Amino acid sequence: MITQFIQLIHQYLYLLDGLPQANLTGREFLIECAILLPKIYSLSHKLPEVELPEDESIQEITVSIQAPTIAINRLLGEYDLYSEVFDPVVDTEAITTTISDDLSDIYLDLKRPLIKYKTGIAANQCIAIWEWRFNLQGHCGDHLVDVLRPIHRLVYNHLVAES
């Protein structure tokens, strides 16, 4: 299951990393996101609960990661912006946000733990799994779920002419 989850993360990162060179329309790009994101979200619920290692000798891995916000914004243009209710249970006021911010935050919340996981060190892999679970139950999960509605609307109501 972890292998399958990591493969999906690689597919998502590859899609966004390749965006500047890809010859995709906004609709084609969003369809790929609409396919990958629910799979990532679904498998995140099956990630094992792990204990964080107590080893204080574990060194933090710091790598500069460039978020793909600008490339996504350029591709989507006027369709990048959308309205949402932050917490539909308690909020009544809509806020304005962007698909590029959502997809970039998801990108960062998946890639940072992946870098740790790929070291092959058991402690780093536990930390990575813990971070994926934590991120997808909170910040990353919120962005992922929130962005699916505007993606759906754009693909089936506003960008249909691009097909």
ChimeraX attribute file (.defattr): number of C-alpha atoms within 10 A of each C-alpha:
attribute: neighborCount
match mode: 1-to-1
recipient: residues
	/A:1	11
	/A:2	13
	/A:3	8
	/A:4	12
	/A:5	18
	/A:6	18
	/A:7	13
	/A:8	17
	/A:9	21
	/A:10	15
	/A:11	15
	/A:12	23
	/A:13	19
	/A:14	11
	/A:15	16
	/A:16	21
	/A:17	16
	/A:18	13
	/A:19	16
	/A:20	15
	/A:21	8
	/A:22	11
	/A:23	10
	/A:24	12
	/A:25	14
	/A:26	21
	/A:27	22
	/A:28	15
	/A:29	20
	/A:30	21
	/A:31	16
	/A:32	13
	/A:33	21
	/A:34	17
	/A:35	11
	/A:36	16
	/A:37	20
	/A:38	14
	/A:39	15
	/A:40	21
	/A:41	17
	/A:42	11
	/A:43	15
	/A:44	21
	/A:45	11
	/A:46	12
	/A:47	15
	/A:48	13
	/A:49	10
	/A:50	14
	/A:51	11
	/A:52	15
	/A:53	13
	/A:54	8
	/A:55	8
	/A:56	6
	/A:57	6
	/A:58	11
	/A:59	8
	/A:60	8
	/A:61	11
	/A:62	9
	/A:63	8
	/A:64	6
	/A:65	10
	/A:66	10
	/A:67	19
	/A:68	21
	/A:69	18
	/A:70	13
	/A:71	18
	/A:72	22
	/A:73	18
	/A:74	14
	/A:75	18
	/A:76	21
	/A:77	12
	/A:78	9
	/A:79	18
	/A:80	19
	/A:81	15
	/A:82	16
	/A:83	13
	/A:84	17
	/A:85	14
	/A:86	17
	/A:87	11
	/A:88	10
	/A:89	7
	/A:90	8
	/A:91	10
	/A:92	11
	/A:93	11
	/A:94	13
	/A:95	11
	/A:96	10
	/A:97	15
	/A:98	20
	/A:99	24
	/A:100	24
	/A:101	20
	/A:102	20
	/A:103	23
	/A:104	23
	/A:105	19
	/A:106	24
	/A:107	22
	/A:108	17
	/A:109	19
	/A:110	23
	/A:111	21
	/A:112	18
	/A:113	21
	/A:114	21
	/A:115	16
	/A:116	21
	/A:117	19
	/A:118	13
	/A:119	12
	/A:120	10
	/A:121	11
	/A:122	13
	/A:123	17
	/A:124	23
	/A:125	21
	/A:126	20
	/A:127	19
	/A:128	23
	/A:129	23
	/A:130	18
	/A:131	19
	/A:132	22
	/A:133	20
	/A:134	15
	/A:135	18
	/A:136	21
	/A:137	14
	/A:138	12
	/A:139	14
	/A:140	24
	/A:141	21
	/A:142	16
	/A:143	19
	/A:144	22
	/A:145	14
	/A:146	17
	/A:147	23
	/A:148	18
	/A:149	14
	/A:150	21
	/A:151	23
	/A:152	15
	/A:153	12
	/A:154	19
	/A:155	21
	/A:156	13
	/A:157	11
	/A:158	14
	/A:159	18
	/A:160	11
	/A:161	9
	/A:162	10
	/A:163	9
